[in-house]
Amino acid sequence: MVGFFREGNTLVCDGVALESVAREHGTPLYVYSAESVRRAYRALDEAFAAHPHRIHYAMKANSSMAIVRLLREAGSAADANSIGEIELALRAGFEPADIVFTGVGKTPDELDRAVALGLKTINAESAGELERIDRAAQARGVRARVALRVNPDINSGTHPHISTGLHVNKFGVPLEQARAIYRKMVSQPGLQPVGIHVHLGSQIVTLDPLQKATSMVVKLAHELRDVGLQIEHVDLGGGLGISYDGSPVPDASLYAAAVLPILRDSGLSVVLEPGRLLVGSSCALVSRIVDIKDGPSGRHFAVVDASMTELIRPALYGAFHRIEAVTPGEGRHLSYDVVGPVCESSDAFGEERRFPALDVGDLLAILDAGAYGSAMGSTYNRRPLAAEVLIDAGKATVIRRRQTLEEMLMLEL
Ligand SMILES: Cc1ncc(COP(=O)(O)O)c(C=O)c1O
């Protein structure tokens, strides 16, 4: 078995007991299953095998170097959202030609570096950004490979904070404007338009919006080819969700079955930018209970040593994560609010969760913490960044050690 499961009464990751990993490395602790990441990558790659495709792992989901390297070794390319992520990808061993660069509000320095590196594609967000790329490329005597991000005004049905494909969202340009912007590229000598980019949002669990967006960009590519632009690929972004509560969601093969018929005779290759799908389920945030309190009206609080600084999704989006007692006791089941120590009432991981009576010192595992967990980590309340451990072939390796207090404070003058 792969990932998080029980051996006897205790939770293990790929067969390694979380109790022993937490004892050795302390808490809060991100524990990853390397094999889960590899499997998620393979499932998507195999699902799209029938069509020319390239998976560019969206590093924003988790840019811990060892995770990025693991995906490169599995065969993935990379999607970067900042110069920091580009730098990280290069250090993880990616070639510039393996990297697409996406993101609203790229700075002049970022654009110049991207042009100088000769990335596979810069996914531009606006006509103005294309002009800046054009100038940077001409100044260097090169042509930058670009795509324009189309905002298709399609509702992906996800949480408003992670929806990106509606006209009210800040991302991309409306389809009507996109046509004219592409045509203008013919007269911009620093630009080589090679793709069309779209990304509807994150944690999408219905395929219909993804299908609609695919049809829209394929149709646009054909129109642009008719006016002489050599569009090579459509970039469908990321966004396919995972099941946080155990209920069924469409998997990679259903996604491929939904969009491949649209791509089949298009003559276009496809770029995918999944983040959450590849790493989301691969990690548990392991935390120790530091206090138990009885609240009003019979509620109990289990205060853990992890907080919104390690996993902000519940506070930010009201996101649900399963929480399991690592080694449940024998007591009768009680209802607990699992909360963190940070001075925000939103610093809570779950309300009214039932566990056999908990005690100070017990370990809780917050599941599916691999995406937008450590990547969104912070030192709010002056909490040092937590350590990360990767389990691979039965061995636990620290991939990011715990930040010391000294390191956290050392930037202060
Ligand atoms: C442009 C772009 N591509 C890819 C992703 C990755 O999304 P996900 O992790 O949902 O697959 C995001 C995240 O929102 C994004 O903004």
The ligand as a Tripos MOL2 file, in Angstrom:
@<TRIPOS>MOLECULE
LIG
   16    16     1     0     0
SMALL
NO_CHARGES

@<TRIPOS>ATOM
      1 C1         -1.8640   29.4640  -13.9610 C.3       1 LIG1
      2 C2         -1.9650   28.3430  -13.0090 C.ar      1 LIG1
      3 N1         -1.5870   27.1110  -13.4230 N.ar      1 LIG1
      4 C3         -1.6510   26.0540  -12.6010 C.ar      1 LIG1
      5 C4         -2.1180   26.1700  -11.3110 C.ar      1 LIG1
      6 C5         -2.1740   24.9530  -10.4480 C.3       1 LIG1
      7 O1         -3.4520   24.7030  -10.0300 O.3       1 LIG1
      8 P1         -3.7970   23.3510   -9.2700 P.3       1 LIG1
      9 O2         -2.8710   23.2230   -8.1380 O.co2     1 LIG1
     10 O3         -5.2010   23.5250   -8.8580 O.co2     1 LIG1
     11 O4         -3.6360   22.2420  -10.2630 O.co2     1 LIG1
     12 C6         -2.5380   27.4280  -10.8430 C.ar      1 LIG1
     13 C7         -3.0770   27.5700   -9.4780 C.2       1 LIG1
     14 O5         -4.0040   28.2490   -9.2050 O.2       1 LIG1
     15 C8         -2.4510   28.5420  -11.7160 C.ar      1 LIG1
     16 O6         -2.8180   29.7580  -11.3150 O.3       1 LIG1
@<TRIPOS>BOND
     1     1     2 1
     2     2     3 ar
     3     2    15 ar
     4     3     4 ar
     5     4     5 ar
     6     5     6 1
     7     5    12 ar
     8     6     7 1
     9     7     8 1
    10     8     9 2
    11     8    10 1
    12     8    11 1
    13    12    13 1
    14    12    15 ar
    15    13    14 2
    16    15    16 1
@<TRIPOS>SUBSTRUCTURE
     1 LIG1         1 GROUP 0 **** ****
